Amino acid sequence: MLQVTRKDPSESVENLVRRFNKKVQQSGILVMARKKRYYEKPISKKEQREVAIRKRARREQKTREILGLK
Protein backbone atom coordinates (compact mmCIF):
# COMPACT_ATOMS: atom_id res chain seq x y z
CA MET A 1 0.00 0.00 0.00
CA LEU A 2 1.33 3.39 -0.94
CA GLN A 3 1.39 6.08 1.66
CA VAL A 4 1.77 9.80 1.20
CA THR A 5 2.33 12.09 4.14
CA ARG A 6 1.94 15.83 4.26
CA LYS A 7 5.13 17.75 3.59
CA ASP A 8 3.97 20.48 5.90
CA PRO A 9 0.78 21.05 7.93
CA SER A 10 -0.46 23.72 5.54
CA GLU A 11 -0.31 21.49 2.43
CA SER A 12 -3.68 21.29 0.72
CA VAL A 13 -5.61 18.06 0.30
CA GLU A 14 -5.60 18.54 -3.49
CA ASN A 15 -1.80 18.51 -3.55
CA LEU A 16 -1.76 15.44 -1.33
CA VAL A 17 -4.17 13.59 -3.64
CA ARG A 18 -2.20 14.70 -6.71
CA ARG A 19 1.06 13.31 -5.26
CA PHE A 20 -0.69 10.06 -4.29
CA ASN A 21 -2.13 9.61 -7.80
CA LYS A 22 1.29 10.26 -9.31
CA LYS A 23 2.88 7.60 -7.09
CA VAL A 24 0.16 5.09 -7.95
CA GLN A 25 0.66 5.62 -11.68
CA GLN A 26 4.44 5.39 -11.42
CA SER A 27 4.28 2.17 -9.40
CA GLY A 28 2.08 0.43 -11.99
CA ILE A 29 -0.44 -0.81 -9.44
CA LEU A 30 -3.44 0.20 -11.56
CA VAL A 31 -2.08 -1.52 -14.65
CA MET A 32 -1.60 -4.76 -12.74
CA ALA A 33 -5.05 -4.50 -11.16
CA ARG A 34 -6.71 -3.98 -14.53
CA LYS A 35 -4.87 -6.97 -15.99
CA LYS A 36 -5.90 -9.20 -13.09
CA ARG A 37 -9.49 -7.98 -13.07
CA TYR A 38 -10.59 -10.87 -15.27
CA TYR A 39 -9.24 -14.39 -15.50
CA GLU A 40 -6.99 -15.08 -18.45
CA LYS A 41 -6.03 -18.50 -19.60
CA PRO A 42 -2.38 -19.23 -18.97
CA ILE A 43 -0.37 -19.13 -22.19
CA SER A 44 3.28 -19.67 -22.69
CA LYS A 45 5.79 -16.83 -22.82
CA LYS A 46 6.45 -17.62 -26.48
CA GLU A 47 2.78 -17.17 -27.32
CA GLN A 48 2.60 -13.92 -25.33
CA ARG A 49 5.62 -12.61 -27.20
CA GLU A 50 4.10 -13.54 -30.57
CA VAL A 51 0.82 -11.83 -29.69
CA ALA A 52 2.70 -8.68 -28.63
CA ILE A 53 4.68 -8.66 -31.89
CA ARG A 54 1.49 -8.98 -33.95
CA LYS A 55 -0.17 -6.16 -31.98
CA ARG A 56 2.83 -3.89 -32.43
CA ALA A 57 2.96 -4.59 -36.17
CA ARG A 58 -0.76 -3.91 -36.54
CA ARG A 59 -0.45 -0.64 -34.61
CA GLU A 60 2.52 0.48 -36.74
CA GLN A 61 0.60 -0.33 -39.92
CA LYS A 62 -2.37 1.76 -38.78
CA THR A 63 -0.16 4.74 -37.99
CA ARG A 64 1.48 4.46 -41.41
CA GLU A 65 -1.93 4.42 -43.09
CA ILE A 66 -3.06 7.44 -41.11
CA LEU A 67 0.09 9.34 -42.01
CA GLY A 68 -0.15 8.21 -45.63
CA LEU A 69 3.30 6.64 -45.71
CA LYS A 70 2.30 3.06 -46.59
N, C-alpha and C positions, 0 to 999 in steps of 0.2 A: 504494500500500500504506500502510495506516495504521500508525503506530508510537506506542507508548505507553512512556514511560520512567518509571522509579521516581522518585517525588517525593523520597524519602529512602531510605537503605539499609535502614531497618527496616520499610518498607512491605510488607505481606503480599502474597502471590501472588494471593489471592482479590480484594483491592482492585484490583490491577493488571488482572486479567481482567475485573472488573466495569467499570472505566473503559474498557477496550478495547471491550467489548461495547456500551457506551453510545455510543462514538464511531462504531462500525460502523452502529448503528441510525440515528443522526442523519445520517450521510453518505448513507444510502440505497443502499449497495452491495448489501445482501442483496436488496432489492426489485428492483434491476436484474438481478441474477444470476438470480433466480427467473423474471423475465420472459423472459430470454434463454436459459433452460434448454432450451426447445423452439422449433423453428422456427415462426414465424407467417407466414402469407401477408401480403405488403405490401398494406395498404389505405390509401385516401386519408384525409387528415385530416378531411374532411367525414364520411366513414363512421365513423371512430373517434369523432367528436363525437356523432353520432347514436346510436351504440351506448351511449356513456356516459350520454346523456340518458335512453335507455330503461331502463338499469340503475338509474339514480337514481330514476326514477319508480316502477319496480317495487318497489324497496326502501322508498320512502316509503309506497306503498300497503300493503305488508306490515306496516309499523310501525303504520299507522292501524288496520288490522284487528286487530292484537294489542291495541292500546289501546282498541279499541271506538269509535273516533271516526267512522269511515267518512265 
